[in-house]
Amino acid sequence: MTMIRKDIHLKDSVLTFLRTKTSRPVNFKEIARALGIQRKGSRTLRRVLYVLIKSGEIFRTKKGFYGLVREMNLVTGLFEAHRDGYGFVIPETSGERDLFIPPRKTMAAMSGDRVVARLESIERREASIIKILERGKKKIIGTFHREDNLFYVTPKSRNIPFGIVINPKNRKGAAHGSKVSVEIISYPTMNRPPEGKVLKVLTDVTEPSLETDMIIEEYSLPRKFPASVLSAVKDLSSKISLRNRKDCRSMFTVTIDGETAKDFDDAISIERNDKGFILYVHIADVSHYVPWESEIDLEARRRGTSVYFPGSVIPMLPEKLSNDLCSLVPKQDRPTFTVEMHFDNNAQIIDSDFYPSIIHSNERMTYTSVKKILVDNDSDVRSRYSYLINSFETMEKLCALLRRKRISRGSLDFDLPEPEILLDMQGRPEAVIQSERNLAHMMVEEFMIAANEAVASYLEEAGIPSVYRVHEEPDTTKIDELKPVLAAFGIHIKKAHKKTFHSVLKKTKGREEESIINILLLRSLKQARYSTENIGHFGLASTCYTHFTSPIRRYPDLIVHRMLRSILGKKQLSDRKKQAFSKLLPDLAVHSSRTERTAEEAEREIVNAMRVWFMKDKVGDEYTGIVTNVTSHGLKIKLTDFFIEGYLNVSSMSDDYYRFDEKNYRLIGRRKKRMFSIGNKLTVRVESVDTEERNIIFGLV
């Protein structure tokens, strides 16, 4: 700890010197002289400079000069590659627009790499990568090839535009055409392809159930827990002491989740009085079982999040914790962390309190059962839960007030349909439907948002280092790109600004093309992420937001629990602890954002795979579809019968020569003048289904 404190102090001194004492890049001797560091301390200074370079805060030139990244026209961020060789850098600094990286200026970076790029054109936001700080991929999935004495693997991922060379002694018995998992042992340069070694030969995906195994391998998701973690979990006791906990077991308390859920993070209690409402959001107290730096904690940190697949889950915590000790199952005492919020009759929060507690959930409710009580007025279900009817009706009233208040302050009200994969007993997809989102979903959503805001505000006001959930304001150039698309729907934008989103959502509410436009708007927004710097959450129109309500499945929530617990009754942290957390949390925030993105990509990929397998036996069938995107290459079409999307390539549209009208965002036939725009309905035939590439190709009828 002494070394850490010294390094933190020296790091701050270096940054202060570079920011305020010099107006140019400086060499090692100049830094050492300015900070009064003798030869004995030079090793420590070199270590600190290395850490600052790795963090992307400073840059070392080829001639050995150190300077601030932001002062050297440099940007640190994540690289996203495209199959055609170019890519984009998503800056880590808040408020900066993405950078375009031309094919010859990628420095052979791969998707997911953390890089430093030099801005070369401010107007075009064009840059070149000059340093790779950290590699994002260590393993890839692909097809093994042999051409005479040359062995190589072509990656399955479309955003890796080069093959991986395999030394014959590292082929591990792979034959030509085999699917293999490869570890990269030498990363690519501009002059040399990457080199790898085959880790294992994979089983061919002959059944949908094997797709999950392939995607787990593809995204390097950790399926098994280390023996040390399982051993630590085995020793955990279910006994709960009431010491330093508030007893909430007498409250009417329920969990509300999906039908198949087993990891119940949150439970709700509510009261109504003359002054307004008292809402209790009880969250599983994972930190009670998982202390900092323990074996379980380090494994949860590495995973970052649970990953949910149709019919299965890769949990962040071992099953004994996620589905038993921490899960707020009904009729059992469970340790929780409670956020108690007092609202007036207009849902304005007037007071809040936070404390460790113990609850006894009365019922395990589902979204469907709550809907039957409040919306359908189902007499049987209302009779079954008669003693809770008053609580549910009070929740409904508070939810309506909170939602109205949130929308009025500028929160974006996206109503996006989500696909739901229904599997048969053999794990094959038997239906791909649109998942239902009802009043019960909205109630839980509003209450969790309120709790997250209350916790975030409390920690910020106390000046405690924490991890926030941030969402940057949109880049207006992204909105400008949507102008021709929106114009095709009769929505004309003169000048793009952040309020454009609200006006477009309002104008399309209830229209047939509402979901299509919502998706287009959502794609133009930046991704929400975790950060130790609170810059607000644009999508929720929240000035201070965090993630606190799902510590069983998200590591940042567990961090926030610990930060909150650390100041209860103290109101302040020691300077030593503040420094330690200030050093630790930024890296954890970046890592959590990265694991979240990986999980989302894997979940999206398995849904795409299951859609393809569902359509495999439907080649030749005809369906009605809606055009959801138009490019010069063709049309993206969503079927109306199933929640399925596929492609209609312009090369297969043989009735005419079609050109892309970029101004009006449509395809136009040169001879017949037939037009295809977003929102058009057409009849298509399923021409081909490729389970290998996970593509569905349509043809015009």
N, C-alpha and C positions, 0 to 999 in steps of 0.2 A: 504493500500500500504506500510506503514511503517513496519508492521509486516512481509509482504512478503519479503521486502528488508532485514530485520534482519534474516529471515529464510534462504534466499539465501546466505547471508554472512556466517552464521553459518554452513550451509551445505558445502560450499566450505572449510571452516576451518576444519571440521571433515574429509573430504576426503583428504585434504592436510596432516593432521596429520597421517592418516592411511597409506597414500602412502609413506611419506618421513620420518616420525619421529619414526615409530615403525616397527619392522620386525616380529611381532607376533600378534595374536588376543588379544584384550584388553577389560577390563570390563568398566562399566559405570563410575565408580569413576575415573579410570585412564584417560578416555577421558575428563571428567569434569575438573580434576586437570590440565591436559596438556593445556586446552584451557582457564584456569582461570575463569571457570564458578562457581559461588557461588550457595548456596542452592536456592536462589531466582530464578535463571535462569534454574534450573534443569528441570522444566516442558517444557520449550522451547526446551532444548536439547533432551528430550525424544521424543517430537513431530518430531523433525528433523530426529532423528535416525529411527523413525517409517516410515517416508516418504522415507528415503534411503533404508530401508528394502523392502518396497513395490515397489520401483522402480527397485529392483534387483541389486543395486550397492554394498550393503553390506549385510552380513548375520549374524544373531545372533544364536550362538550355544545353545544347551540345558542348558549349564552351565552359560549362560548369557554373553559370550564373543562375541565381535563384530570384524569382519574382512572384508577385501575386497573380493568380490566374486571371482574375477579372481585369487587372491593369494591363495585361499582355494580350488583350483581345482574344482570350481563350475562353472556352466553355467546357465544363465537365458535365457528362451526362451518359445515358444509356443509348447504345446503338441498336437500331432496328433495321435489319437488312431486308432487301427485296430480291426476289429470284433473278431479276435482270441485272444485278450487280450494284445498283445504287442503294442508298439507305437514308435514314434520318437519325439525328441525335436529339433525344428528348432531354433538355437541360434539367439539372438538379436545382438550379437557382429559380426561385419563384418569379413568375411574371415574364419569363423569357420564352420567345417563340421557338418552335422546333427548327432545327437546321437541316438543310438538304445536303447530302454528301454524294457527289458524282461518283461513277464507277471507278475511275482511276485514282480517287482520293480517299478510299476507305481504309488504306493501310492493311488490307486483308482482314479487317475486323469482322467478327461474327455476331449474329444477333444475340443480344443479352450482354455483350461486352460493355464494361464501363470504360469510357474513353475521354480523352481531352481533344477538342477540335479547335482549329484556328478559323475564326470568322474571316472570310475573304470578300464577301459581298453583303453589305448590310441590307441593301434594297432587295436582293433576291434571297437573303438568308441562306447563302451558300457557304459551305465550309469544307475544310479538309481535316481528316483525323491525323494527329501528329504523335499521339501516345496512347497505348492501351494500358489502362491501370489495372484492370481485373478481368479475367476471362469468365464469361457467363456459362459456357457449356464445356463440360469435361467429357461428356459421353454423347454419342449420337446413335440413331438407328438407321440402317440402310440396307442396300442390296449388294452382296459381294460379287465382284466380277474378276474374271481372269482373261487376259488377252496376251497369249504367248507367255512371256516371263513377267508380265506386269500384273500386279494384284492391287485392286482398289475397291473402295466402297462408295456408291452414290447415295447420299443422304436422302432419307424419306422426307425430311422437312424441306419445304419449297423455298425457304429463305436462306438456305446454305447453297450458294451457287457453284461449289467446286467439290470434286471428289477427294476422298481421303486415301492416301497411298498406304498399302499394307506390306510390310516386309514378310517374305514367305515364311520365316520362322515364327511370325506372330499371327498366322491365319487361323490357328486352332482347329484345323480340319475343315474349314468352311469350303464348300464347293461353289462353283459358278451358279449364280442365281439364288443362293441362300440369303435368308434374312438374318442379319447379324447385329449384335450390340458391340460398338467400338469405343474404346477409350482413346482420346486424343493424347498422344505423347509428344508431339511437336506441332505447334500451331502454325498456321500459314503466314507467309510474308508475301510481298508483292511479286517476288521472284520464285517462290517455292510453295508447292501445295502442302497441306497438313499431312502429317503421318500419324498412323494409329495402330493399335493392336486389337484384335478381335477378343472380346471378353467371353462371348458365348454365341452359339448358333441358336437362333430363335425358331420356335415352332411356327409353321405356316398358320395363318389365321383362316381356318376353315369353318369356324362357327362364330356367331356374334359374341358369345361369352368370352372368346379368346381376345377380343378387341381390347377389353379392359387391361389384360395382362400386357398387351403390346404398348398401350398408351402409358401405363405405369413405367415400363422400361424406357419408353421414348422420352419421358419427362424426368427420369431419374427420381421417381417418387419413392420414399422409404416405406416399404410395406411392413417389414418386421421391426419390432423394437429390440434394442440390444439386451442381452441377458442381464446386464447390470441394472437397467431400468426396470425390467420385469421383477427382478429381485427386490428392488427398492419399493415397488408398488405392493408386492406381496406382504411386506411388513407393515403396511398402513392399517390403522385401526378405524373402525366406523364409530367409535365412541366420541361424543361431542361434549365438551365442557361448557357450562353456561357462564363461566367466568369471562368477564369483559364482553359478553354478548347480550343483546336485548332479546327477550323472549317474545316472539311474534306468533307463537303457535296457536293462540286463541283466535287469531284473525281468520276470516274467510279468505282463503288463498287458493288460486288456481294457476295452472300452466295452460297455455294455449299454443299448440304446435300442429304440424302436419300429421297425417295418419301414421306414417312410417317412422317418425322421429323417435329416437331413444335418448339422445343427449339433451336434456331439458336445462337450458342455461338460466331461464328467467321465469319468475312467477309474479303474479299481480294480486294486490289487495287494494280495496278502495273504500272510502267513507264519504258521506255527504253531510254537511252541516249548514247552518245559516250563513256562514261566511263564504262557503263554496265547497271545494273538494279537497280531500287528502288522498293522494295517490302514493302507494308503496310499491316500488319496483325492487323485488328481491332477486339478487343475482348470485349464482352458485359461487361459493367462496373457495375457488380453486387454490388460492394462495395459502389457505389453511393447510393443504396437503403438499403443496409444491413450493418449497422455499427457494430463494435466489441461489443460483449456481449449484443446485443439487443435480444429481444424475437425471432426474425426470425433467427438471427445468431446462437443462442444456439440450436435451433431445427435443423438447417442445419448441425451444428457440430455433433449433435447426430446421424443424418442419415448418414452423411459422403459422400454419393453418391446417385445418382438416380439409380433405378433398372429397367431394361428394360425386359419386357416379350412380347411374340408375341401378338401384338394388343393392348398392354397397357403399362403403365409406373407408377412406384411409384416415384414421383419426389422428389428431395432434397429440392426444393423451392416450395411454393404454386403456383398454376397455373397462377394467375395474374402476378407473376414475371417471371416464367419460360417460359410461352407461350405468354406473352404480353409485360410488361414494359421492361424486360431485353432482350427478344428475338429480334434479328436483322431482323425484318420483313421488306419486301420491301415497298418502297414509304412512309416510316415513319422516322422521326428524332429519333435517339437513342444515348444515352451516351455510349461511348466506351473508352477503353484503347488501344492506338495504339503502336505497335512496328514497327518502321520505320527502315528498313535495306538496306544499300547500298552495292551492290555486284559489283565486277569488271566483265569483260567479261568471266572470268573463274569461276564465282560463288564463289570467295573468298570474304568473308565479310570484308569491309574496314571501315565501320562506322555504328553506330546504335544510335537510339534515342527513348525515351519512353515518352509518354505524354497522359493525359486525352484528349478526343476528342469528337466530335459529327459527326455522319455520316448519310447518307441518302441512304440506299441500293437501287440500281437501279433494281435489279432482284433477285428473289429467284430461283436459278438454282438447278438442280438435277444432280447427277453423270451421269445419263442416257443422259440428254440433252447435257451436256458438251461433252460426248463421241460422240454423234451424230455430234457435230460441228467439233471436232478435229480428230476423228478416222474414222467415217463413211462418213464424208463430205455430210451430209444430207442437200440438197438444201433448203428444207422448213424451217428447224430449223436454218440454217445459215442466211436465209433471215429474220427470226423473230428476231434474235439477231445480226443483221449486225453491229450495232454500237459498239458491244462489241467484235467482231471477233479479232481485233488487240490485245486487252488485253488478250484474251484466248491463242492466238498463242504465245504471249510473255511469258505467264505463262508456257506454254508447254516447251519452250526453257530453261527457268530457272530451271524448274523441272528436266529436263534431266541432266543438269549440276550438280545440287545439289545431285541428286541421284547417279550419277557416282562418284562424289567426296566422298560421304558417304560410298559407297561400297568399294572404293579403300582404305579408311582409316581403314577398318576392320569391318564395320557394318554387322551384320548377315542379309542376305536377305531371310527370310522365306516366302515362298509363300504357306500359309496354307489355304485350303478350309474351309469355315464356313457354317454351316447349316442355312437355312432360312425356317421358318415355314409359310406356307400360310394358312390362316383360311377362312372358309366360313362365311356366315352371322350369323350362330348360334354359332360361335366360335369353330367349329370342324376343325381339320387339314385336308385340302384337298390335300396338297402336302408338301413334305419335299425335298427341292432342295438345290443345292450348290449356295451360294450367289455369285454374280458377283463382281469382283474387277478389275476395269479398270483404264485407264489413269487419269481420274478425281479424283479417290480415291488417287492415287499416288501423284498428284499435291497438294492436301490438306494436305496429310501426310507430304510431304517434307517441305511445308511452315510452318506448325505447329511445326515441329522439329526445324527448323531454329529459329523460334520465342522463343521457350522454351529454347534453348541453349543461345540465346542472353540475355534473362532476367536472367537466372541462372548465367552466367558469370559476368554480371553487378553487381548483388547482392553480389557475392562472392568477387569480386575485391574491393567492397566498405566495406567489412567486416561486412555485416549486417546479423544477425541471419535469417535463412530462412529454408524452407522445400524443400529438393531435391528429385528427383526421381532417385533412385539408383538401380543398378543391378550388383550383385557381379559376379566375375569371376567364371567359373564352377569348381566344384570339379572334379579333374582328375580321381578319383575312379569311378565316374558316367560314364565317357567315357570308362573306362576299362570294365565296365559291358556291354557296347554296342558292344565290339569287336566281340563276336561270331555272333551277329545279323548282323553287317556290313559285316563280313566275308562271310556270306551266300549270300550277294549281290556282292561278289567279291571285296569288299573294305577292305583292310588289313591295320591295324594300328599297327606300331611297338611300339611307345611310345606316350602316350596320353599327350596332352598339349592343351592350350586354342585355338591355331590355327587349331587344329584338326577339329573344327566345320566348319571353312571356307573351308578347303580342301574337306571335305565330301560333303558340299553343292555344291561346284563347280563340283565334280565328278558325282553327281546325277542330276544335272540340266538337265531337259528335258527328263529324263528317266521315264519309266512307274511307277516305285516305288518311285518317288521323294516325293510325298506327305506323304507316309508312313514313310519314313526315316526322313523327316522334323519333323513329329509329335514325333517320337522317340527321336530325338535330343532335341526338345523343352522340352520334359518331363524331360530330364536329366539336364536341366538348373535350377538354383535357380529362385525363383519368384522375380520380381521387387517389390520394396516397397518404402515407404516414410521414409526419415531420415533427421535429422538436420546435419548429418555428410556427406560431399560430398566425396564419394568413387568412383564416376564415374558410367557410365552406359555401361556394357559390351556389351549387345545386340546391342546398337547403336554405339558402339566404341566412346562414347562421354565422355570427361573428366569432363564435368559440365553440368548437365541437371536438369530440373525441369518440373512441370506441371503448365502452366499459361493459356492455351488456352480454357479451358472448365469450367469456374466458375459457370455456371448455374447448372451443374450436378456433379461437384467434389469439395469437400470442400478444399482440399489442394491448388487448383488453386486460390480460394478466399483468402486464407492466403497469397499467393505469391503476389497477386494484392495489398493487404494492405501493405506488406513489401516494395514493389516497390514505392507505393504512399508516404510512410512515409519518403523517402529520396530524392524525386524529388526536386531539387533546393537547397537541404541542403547538400547532399553528405555524411552526417553522422548522427547518432542517438546519443542521450545523453546516458551516462553510465547507468542512471536509467532505460531508456526504453530498452536498450540492455539486462540488467539483467532480466527485467520482461519477455521479449520475450524468452530469453535463458531458463527461468524456464517453460514457457508455451508450447513452440513449440515441445519439444521432446515427451510429452504425446499426443499432437495432431497428430504427425506423426505416432505414434504407433496405435492410435485409428483409423486414416484414413486408414492405411494398413489393419486393422482388418475388418472394414466395407466394404472395397473394396473386400476382400476375401469372406466375407459373401454374398455380392451381386453377385459375380461371381459364387459361388456355387449354389445360388438360380436360377440364369439365366440358368446355365447348367442343373439343375434338371428339370426345366420346359420344356426345349428342349427335354430332355430324356423322360419326361412324354408324350409330344405331339407325339414323334416318336412312342411310344408304342401304343397310341390310334389310330394313323394312320394305324398301322399294325394289329390292333385287328381283323378286318374282313378278314384278308388275311391268316389265318391259313390253311395249306395244299397247299398253292401256292409255286411254285418253282422259284428260282432266281439264277442268277450268282453272286458270291461274291468273295472278295479278302481277304486273311488272313492278318490281321493287327497286330496280336500279338499271340504268342505261349507260353503256360505255361504247367506245368505238369497236370493241370486240363482240358485243352482243348484249343480251338481256338477262337479268337475274329475275327469276319468277318464283313466286310462292303460290303453292296450290291452295285452293279454297277448301278442299275435302280433308286434307291432312296438313299438319304443321310442318310442311316440307318445302325446302327451297332447292332449285336447280338452275342450270344455265342453258340458254338458247344461244348458241354461237352464230354470229352473223354469217359465217362461212357456210352454214347449213340452210340459210334462208335463200333458196334457189329461185324464188319467183321474181327477183329483181336484184339490182345492185344497190346496196344501202350505204349511205354516208351518215356520219355522226354530226348532227347540228349542235355544236358546242354551246352556242348562244342560247338556244331554247331547250337544250338537254333532251334530244330525241334522235331516233334513227328515221331517216326519210328515204324511201325508194326513189331512185332517179327517174324511172320511167312511169311507174304507176302512182308515185307520190304517196304511197301508203306510209303512215307514220306510227311509230311506237314510242310512247312516253310513259313515265312513271305513273302508275295507277290504272293503266289500260288493262282490260280483261281480255284474255284470249284462251283459245282451246289449244292444248299442247298434247303431244304424244311422248311417252317415255321411250327415248331412243336407246339409251344405254345406261348401265349402272356399273361403276367401277369401285369395287370394295377396296382395292389396293390404294387408289388415289382418293377415295372417299368423295367421288363426284357423281352427280346425277345430271345427265344431259337430256334436254328436251328437243323436240322438233315441232315445227308448226304444223297444225292440221289444216 
